Amino acid sequence: MKIIEGTIANVPPQGGRKHPHQEFIPINTKNILFICGGAFVGLEKIVQKRVGNKSMGFGADIKSVREIKVSNMLGELHTDDLIKFGLIPEFVGRLPITAVLQELDMTALRQILTQPKNALVKQFKKIFSFEDVDLEFTEGAVDAIASIAMEKESGARGLRAVLEKVMLNLMYDVPAHEGIEKITITEGMVKGDEEPTIKYKVGEEKTA
């Protein structure tokens, strides 16, 4: 906690375990901004209990689990809730500002899949380009990948797991087949209902 408050911390430049006899570098943490983040699973239940959404009787605000999630219970977060969650008061007191991030929706997941410079879809297209194969994802395929990740509640990290599962067989099979010009990933393939459409350089198009 002294580091957050501002102190002179001695930092081993090469890691303390592998090089125990190295000289330390003193760093003043007074002007360093510390941001602490995490998932805090179960914290919303503490907030829910405090604000009284479990009340019963006529006129009570009864909501389903899904409705509570959408209404963003963590928007009512107080420092007392963090202490009940298990954080010590001294630590909470040194973090005066708390912010809650909204869950990623379908639009955000689609953007993560397709728009950044190192987007997952672009990465797989690049991998297949090494085999001179044009890889294409339909809009429905992108939506299906985002939908599966959203159902698993795994956020942006879940996108890679879903996409790698979809592409696993193709990544092994394509190098062994010559003459493939283009592969189209459809919504049905992502859901496991159909095979990808493969177009060969000779102009023949057939299903793998």
C-alpha positions in Angstrom: 0.0 0.0 0.0 3.0 2.3 0.5 3.6 2.0 -3.2 0.1 3.4 -4.0 0.5 6.2 -1.5 3.8 7.2 -2.9 7.2 6.0 -1.8 10.7 5.1 -3.0 10.4 1.5 -4.2 13.6 -0.5 -5.0 12.9 -2.5 -8.2 15.1 -5.3 -9.5 15.6 -4.6 -13.2 16.2 -8.3 -14.1 13.8 -9.9 -11.7 14.5 -10.7 -8.0 14.5 -14.5 -8.1 16.9 -15.2 -10.9 19.3 -12.5 -10.0 19.2 -12.0 -6.2 22.5 -10.1 -6.0 21.8 -7.4 -8.6 21.6 -3.7 -7.8 18.1 -2.3 -7.3 16.8 0.8 -9.1 15.0 3.3 -6.9 11.7 4.5 -8.3 9.5 7.2 -6.8 5.9 6.1 -7.1 4.4 9.5 -6.0 3.4 10.6 -9.5 2.4 7.2 -10.8 -1.2 6.5 -11.6 -2.3 3.1 -10.3 -5.3 1.4 -11.9 -6.5 -1.8 -10.3 -9.0 -3.9 -12.3 -10.6 -7.3 -12.3 -13.8 -9.3 -12.9 -14.9 -9.4 -9.2 -17.2 -12.4 -9.7 -20.0 -12.3 -7.2 -19.7 -8.6 -6.3 -23.0 -7.9 -8.0 -24.8 -10.2 -5.5 -23.5 -8.1 -2.6 -24.8 -4.9 -4.3 -28.1 -6.6 -5.1 -28.6 -7.6 -1.5 -27.9 -4.1 -0.3 -30.2 -2.2 -2.7 -33.0 -4.6 -1.9 -33.9 -6.2 -5.2 -34.7 -9.4 -3.3 -37.6 -7.8 -1.5 -40.9 -9.5 -1.6 -44.5 -8.4 -1.3 -46.9 -6.1 -3.3 -45.1 -3.4 -5.2 -41.7 -5.2 -4.9 -39.3 -4.7 -7.8 -39.0 -8.4 -8.9 -36.6 -9.0 -11.8 -35.2 -12.1 -13.4 -31.4 -12.8 -13.4 -31.1 -11.6 -17.0 -33.0 -8.4 -16.2 -30.8 -7.7 -13.2 -27.7 -8.2 -15.4 -29.0 -5.8 -18.0 -29.8 -3.2 -15.4 -26.2 -3.2 -14.3 -26.3 -3.7 -10.6 -22.6 -2.7 -10.3 -23.7 0.8 -11.2 -24.8 1.1 -7.5 -21.4 0.0 -6.2 -20.2 1.5 -2.9 -16.9 1.1 -1.1 -18.6 -0.9 1.6 -19.5 -3.5 -1.0 -15.8 -3.9 -1.9 -15.0 -4.4 1.8 -17.7 -7.1 2.1 -16.3 -8.7 -1.0 -13.0 -9.2 0.8 -10.8 -6.2 0.1 -9.3 -4.7 3.3 -10.5 -1.1 4.1 -7.0 0.3 4.0 -6.6 -0.8 0.4 -10.1 0.4 -0.7 -9.4 3.8 1.0 -6.4 4.3 -1.2 -8.5 3.8 -4.4 -10.9 6.8 -4.3 -12.4 6.4 -7.7 -14.3 3.3 -8.8 -15.6 2.7 -12.3 -17.7 0.0 -13.8 -17.3 -1.2 -17.4 -20.3 -2.4 -19.4 -20.4 -5.9 -20.7 -19.5 -6.3 -24.4 -22.5 -6.5 -26.6 -22.9 -8.0 -30.1 -21.8 -4.8 -31.8 -18.6 -4.5 -29.8 -17.7 -8.2 -30.3 -18.2 -7.9 -34.0 -15.9 -4.8 -34.1 -13.3 -6.6 -32.1 -13.4 -9.5 -34.6 -13.1 -7.4 -37.7 -12.0 -3.8 -37.2 -8.7 -3.5 -35.3 -5.4 -3.7 -37.1 -4.7 -7.1 -35.6 -8.3 -8.3 -35.6 -8.8 -12.1 -35.3 -10.5 -12.3 -38.7 -7.6 -10.5 -40.3 -5.1 -12.7 -38.6 -6.7 -15.9 -40.0 -7.0 -14.3 -43.4 -3.3 -13.6 -43.3 -2.5 -17.2 -42.2 -4.4 -18.6 -45.2 -2.8 -16.1 -47.5 0.5 -17.9 -46.9 -1.1 -20.8 -48.7 -2.4 -18.5 -51.5 -5.9 -19.0 -50.3 -8.5 -16.2 -50.0 -10.4 -16.6 -46.8 -13.8 -14.9 -46.5 -16.2 -14.6 -43.6 -19.8 -13.8 -44.3 -21.7 -11.4 -42.1 -23.7 -14.2 -40.7 -20.5 -16.1 -39.7 -19.2 -13.1 -37.9 -22.5 -12.7 -36.1 -22.6 -16.4 -35.1 -19.0 -16.3 -33.7 -19.9 -13.2 -31.6 -23.2 -14.8 -30.5 -21.4 -18.0 -29.3 -18.8 -16.0 -27.4 -21.6 -13.9 -25.8 -23.5 -16.9 -24.7 -20.4 -18.3 -23.0 -20.0 -15.0 -21.2 -16.2 -15.2 -22.0 -15.9 -11.7 -23.4 -13.4 -10.8 -26.1 -11.1 -13.6 -25.0 -13.7 -16.1 -25.9 -13.7 -15.0 -29.5 -10.4 -16.6 -30.2 -11.4 -19.9 -28.7 -14.6 -20.0 -30.8 -12.8 -19.0 -34.0 -9.9 -21.4 -33.5 -12.4 -24.2 -33.0 -14.2 -23.3 -36.2 -11.0 -23.1 -38.2 -9.0 -26.0 -36.7 -9.7 -28.6 -39.3 -9.2 -26.2 -42.2 -5.9 -25.1 -40.9 -4.7 -28.7 -41.0 -6.4 -29.7 -44.2 -5.7 -26.7 -46.5 -1.9 -27.1 -46.8 -2.4 -30.7 -47.9 -4.7 -29.7 -50.8 -3.5 -27.9 -53.9 -5.5 -25.6 -56.1 -7.7 -24.0 -53.5 -8.4 -20.4 -54.4 -11.0 -19.3 -51.9 -12.7 -20.6 -48.7 -16.0 -19.0 -47.5 -16.9 -19.4 -43.8 -20.7 -19.2 -43.4 -23.0 -19.0 -40.4 -24.0 -22.7 -40.9 -20.4 -23.8 -40.7 -19.8 -21.8 -37.5 -22.8 -23.5 -35.9 -21.7 -26.9 -37.2 -24.6 -27.4 -39.6 -22.6 -27.4 -42.8 -19.1 -27.5 -44.3 -17.3 -24.5 -45.7 -17.5 -23.6 -49.4 -14.3 -24.2 -51.2 -13.6 -22.7 -54.6 -10.7 -24.2 -56.7 -8.5 -22.2 -59.1 -9.8 -24.2 -62.0 -13.2 -22.6 -61.4 -14.9 -25.6 -59.9 -16.8 -24.8 -56.7 -17.8 -27.6 -54.3 -18.3 -28.3 -50.6 -15.4 -29.7 -48.6 
